[in-house]
Amino acid sequence: MRGELGVLNVGAGDTKLSFCADDPADVLRAARVVRDMLRRGYALLVEVERDGQKRFERALDFDETKSEYIIADFDPATYPEEDRETSEAPRPRGRKSIPAAETRAVAVAPTAGG
C-alpha cells in the first residue's frame, strides 16, 4: 500500500504527498513537510480502523525517523472500571503510532476557517 496525505488548499488547489517505501528520498521529503505542517498548526487527520470502522483521528505528532503519525490511544480496555462508568468521553491513556506508508491522511491549514 502507498500512504498518502491530501493537503486541502482553497487558493492553490489540493495537493498530495506520497509515502512510497520504494523511494527513500521521497519519504524523507514528505516526512519533513508533514513535520513542518504540524509546527505551523495544520490539523492532520489520519485514517484509523477501530472496531471494524474506518474513521479519521487527529495526529498529535509525527516521527520523521520512522515516518509514523502519532495519535492518542483511546483503548477502553486500559481504563479502570470507575472511569468507564463516569466518563462521557474516553481520555487518552497513551499514544499510538500509525505508519505513514500504510494509511491515508488529510491536512487542513489553520487559515482554512471553520
Backbone bond lengths (Angstrom), bond angles and torsions (degrees), N, CA, C in turn:
res aa  C-N    CA-C-N  psi(-1)  N-CA   C-N-CA  omega(-1)  CA-C   N-CA-C  phi
1 M - - - 1.452 - - 1.526 109.51 -
2 R 1.278 115.62 149.23 1.451 121.87 178.68 1.527 108.14 -111.18
3 G 1.315 116.86 121.42 1.453 120.78 177.88 1.508 110.44 -77.72
4 E 1.315 115.11 147.45 1.452 117.83 179.65 1.525 110.20 -146.42
5 L 1.324 114.30 150.30 1.464 122.44 178.93 1.515 107.55 -123.19
6 G 1.326 116.46 115.89 1.453 121.60 176.14 1.516 109.19 -89.61
7 V 1.320 117.27 123.99 1.456 122.34 -179.84 1.524 107.36 -104.06
8 L 1.343 115.79 113.18 1.450 121.08 -178.36 1.519 109.20 -80.16
9 N 1.334 116.47 126.06 1.451 121.11 -176.81 1.526 108.54 -144.31
10 V 1.317 116.47 111.96 1.455 121.10 -177.26 1.524 111.30 -68.37
11 G 1.327 117.29 -43.83 1.460 121.14 -175.19 1.512 114.48 -70.63
12 A 1.315 117.87 -47.74 1.459 121.80 -173.32 1.524 113.58 -103.27
13 G 1.299 118.14 -1.37 1.456 120.86 -176.41 1.520 110.96 89.57
14 D 1.308 116.58 158.72 1.462 121.41 -177.61 1.525 111.08 -69.90
15 T 1.339 114.39 148.74 1.458 122.10 -179.73 1.526 108.26 -127.50
16 K 1.314 117.40 153.68 1.465 121.10 176.51 1.514 110.21 -127.52
17 L 1.326 114.87 136.67 1.469 122.11 171.30 1.513 106.91 -109.30
18 S 1.329 117.06 143.51 1.463 119.14 179.03 1.522 110.39 -119.54
19 F 1.314 113.49 149.52 1.462 122.01 176.11 1.525 106.88 -117.94
20 C 1.314 116.29 85.80 1.456 122.16 -179.46 1.521 108.29 -103.81
21 A 1.316 116.09 117.42 1.468 121.20 -176.25 1.530 112.37 -61.44
22 D 1.330 118.21 -17.88 1.463 121.65 -179.68 1.528 113.14 -72.66
23 D 1.338 116.81 -17.77 1.459 120.91 -176.53 1.530 109.85 -126.45
24 P 1.344 118.08 90.17 1.464 121.46 -176.34 1.535 113.59 -58.65
25 A 1.319 118.04 -34.52 1.466 120.43 179.24 1.525 110.67 -66.36
26 D 1.327 116.47 -38.70 1.458 121.47 178.17 1.528 110.75 -65.47
27 V 1.314 116.78 -41.55 1.463 121.65 178.64 1.520 110.36 -63.92
28 L 1.317 117.24 -43.66 1.466 121.53 179.55 1.525 111.20 -62.70
29 R 1.325 116.56 -44.93 1.464 120.84 178.58 1.527 110.97 -61.92
30 A 1.330 117.25 -46.46 1.462 121.27 -179.91 1.531 110.84 -63.38
31 A 1.333 117.17 -39.67 1.469 120.68 179.47 1.526 111.11 -63.09
32 R 1.316 117.48 -40.18 1.468 120.71 178.81 1.526 111.20 -67.24
33 V 1.315 116.69 -38.09 1.461 120.35 177.83 1.533 110.20 -64.74
34 V 1.326 117.32 -44.18 1.464 121.30 179.97 1.524 110.47 -61.79
35 R 1.308 117.07 -45.40 1.475 121.13 179.58 1.528 110.14 -60.38
36 D 1.326 117.23 -42.40 1.453 121.73 178.65 1.533 110.94 -64.82
37 M 1.314 116.85 -39.23 1.465 120.13 178.56 1.523 111.14 -62.46
38 L 1.319 117.32 -41.61 1.468 120.34 177.49 1.520 110.97 -62.76
39 R 1.321 117.09 -41.36 1.475 120.71 177.99 1.522 111.31 -61.92
40 R 1.319 116.54 -33.31 1.465 121.24 -178.19 1.528 113.39 -84.49
41 G 1.328 117.39 -1.35 1.465 120.29 175.00 1.514 116.43 96.28
42 Y 1.320 117.71 11.45 1.457 119.85 176.61 1.525 109.78 -64.80
43 A 1.325 116.58 146.95 1.455 121.79 170.51 1.524 106.95 -91.22
44 L 1.325 117.43 118.52 1.457 122.15 177.20 1.521 107.97 -105.88
45 L 1.310 116.00 119.77 1.456 122.62 -178.47 1.520 108.30 -109.81
46 V 1.332 115.66 120.73 1.463 123.03 -173.23 1.525 108.98 -107.44
47 E 1.336 116.38 133.59 1.458 120.32 178.38 1.531 109.66 -74.00
48 V 1.326 115.08 126.06 1.464 122.06 -177.34 1.525 108.13 -132.42
49 E 1.325 116.34 143.10 1.459 119.66 175.19 1.520 109.12 -103.36
50 R 1.335 115.47 122.29 1.469 122.03 176.74 1.523 108.09 -132.81
51 D 1.290 116.26 131.87 1.467 122.24 179.55 1.527 112.21 53.73
52 G 1.328 116.44 37.36 1.451 121.27 178.17 1.518 115.21 77.71
53 Q 1.323 118.05 3.22 1.459 121.29 179.57 1.517 110.13 -116.96
54 K 1.332 115.35 137.83 1.462 119.77 176.46 1.520 108.39 -90.49
55 R 1.331 115.05 136.79 1.458 121.58 176.66 1.511 108.59 -151.91
56 F 1.310 116.27 169.05 1.457 120.99 -179.82 1.522 109.57 -104.31
57 E 1.336 115.86 134.02 1.460 122.14 176.51 1.515 108.81 -126.25
58 R 1.326 115.74 148.49 1.462 120.71 -175.33 1.527 111.46 -74.54
59 A 1.326 115.16 134.67 1.465 121.06 174.97 1.522 108.68 -78.14
60 L 1.317 116.26 133.38 1.458 121.76 177.25 1.522 111.45 -88.90
61 D 1.328 115.00 -29.71 1.465 120.75 -175.56 1.522 108.47 -159.29
62 F 1.327 115.54 177.90 1.459 121.26 177.79 1.515 108.07 -144.54
63 D 1.326 117.13 128.66 1.460 122.64 178.18 1.527 107.99 -94.05
64 E 1.343 115.77 104.86 1.467 120.66 -178.31 1.523 112.49 -64.16
65 T 1.328 117.51 -34.13 1.465 120.00 -176.08 1.525 112.17 -68.16
66 K 1.329 117.46 -28.79 1.460 121.52 -179.22 1.525 112.62 -111.52
67 S 1.338 117.29 -5.35 1.468 122.87 -174.49 1.526 110.65 53.25
68 E 1.329 115.23 56.75 1.458 121.46 -179.67 1.522 110.58 -128.86
69 Y 1.340 114.62 135.90 1.456 120.28 171.23 1.526 107.75 -77.67
70 I 1.310 117.37 143.98 1.457 122.28 176.31 1.527 107.36 -111.29
71 I 1.340 116.65 120.84 1.454 121.38 178.64 1.523 108.77 -120.91
72 A 1.344 116.48 164.77 1.458 120.91 176.19 1.523 108.90 -71.79
73 D 1.321 117.10 143.71 1.458 121.98 178.75 1.520 108.51 -100.77
74 F 1.331 116.54 112.58 1.461 122.14 -179.19 1.528 111.03 -106.15
75 D 1.309 117.67 45.61 1.462 120.92 -177.66 1.527 109.95 -75.26
76 P 1.346 118.77 110.41 1.460 120.58 -176.92 1.525 113.95 -64.39
77 A 1.323 117.85 -19.14 1.463 120.28 178.85 1.524 111.82 -66.84
78 T 1.331 117.58 -19.05 1.469 120.57 -178.89 1.528 112.57 -91.84
79 Y 1.346 118.40 0.02 1.468 121.22 -178.49 1.517 110.80 -88.82
80 P 1.325 116.76 142.68 1.462 118.77 170.43 1.532 109.73 -63.35
81 E 1.307 117.37 152.00 1.467 122.28 -177.00 1.526 112.29 -55.30
82 E 1.336 118.29 -40.11 1.461 120.30 -178.39 1.531 112.19 -64.93
83 D 1.327 117.96 -31.39 1.462 120.69 177.23 1.524 110.97 -69.02
84 R 1.316 117.17 -35.12 1.465 120.24 -178.58 1.518 111.29 -66.48
85 E 1.333 117.10 -33.62 1.465 120.69 -177.30 1.519 112.48 -81.82
86 T 1.336 119.03 -29.90 1.455 120.90 -173.51 1.522 114.46 -101.46
87 S 1.291 118.76 -24.03 1.465 120.87 -176.64 1.521 110.94 -82.84
88 E 1.327 115.49 134.85 1.456 119.38 173.81 1.524 110.08 -78.62
89 A 1.317 115.86 -39.68 1.467 120.61 179.38 1.524 108.16 -123.48
90 P 1.341 116.68 139.23 1.464 118.36 178.89 1.521 111.36 -65.74
91 R 1.325 115.23 146.67 1.465 121.08 177.10 1.519 108.37 -99.60
92 P 1.319 117.35 144.74 1.463 118.49 179.49 1.524 110.84 -65.78
93 R 1.305 116.07 136.78 1.465 121.69 179.25 1.515 111.90 -108.29
94 G 1.287 116.94 -7.98 1.450 120.00 -177.63 1.506 109.83 -176.22
95 R 1.301 114.88 -160.32 1.462 120.65 -179.72 1.511 108.99 -129.14
96 K 1.302 114.33 152.11 1.456 120.59 -179.54 1.519 108.19 -129.15
97 S 1.321 116.88 139.74 1.462 122.56 179.36 1.522 109.93 -98.46
98 I 1.332 115.46 135.21 1.464 121.87 177.33 1.527 107.55 -122.83
99 P 1.333 119.18 116.30 1.466 120.92 179.72 1.528 111.55 -60.46
100 A 1.311 117.23 128.06 1.465 122.20 -178.69 1.522 111.87 -64.31
101 A 1.314 117.52 -28.81 1.467 121.14 -178.69 1.529 112.57 -75.69
102 E 1.332 116.66 -6.02 1.464 120.00 -175.79 1.518 113.57 -119.87
103 T 1.332 118.67 11.91 1.456 119.46 -177.45 1.513 112.25 -146.97
104 R 1.310 114.98 166.07 1.463 121.52 173.08 1.505 108.24 -100.53
105 A 1.331 115.82 150.83 1.455 121.21 176.94 1.520 108.75 -146.83
106 V 1.327 114.33 159.45 1.459 121.30 178.03 1.514 108.01 -130.64
107 A 1.324 116.95 138.26 1.464 122.04 178.49 1.521 109.46 -116.36
108 V 1.346 115.28 137.56 1.463 121.55 178.92 1.514 107.25 -126.86
109 A 1.328 116.58 127.97 1.462 122.10 -178.56 1.529 110.56 -69.42
110 P 1.338 116.26 150.12 1.466 119.18 178.92 1.529 112.42 -65.22
111 T 1.309 117.61 -19.72 1.466 121.50 -179.62 1.525 112.31 -89.35
112 A 1.331 117.67 4.62 1.459 121.04 -176.49 1.528 111.66 -71.27
113 G 1.318 117.66 -16.24 1.461 120.05 -178.64 1.504 111.09 82.27
114 G 1.256 117.06 -174.05 1.429 113.69 -176.97 1.420 116.89 -165.80
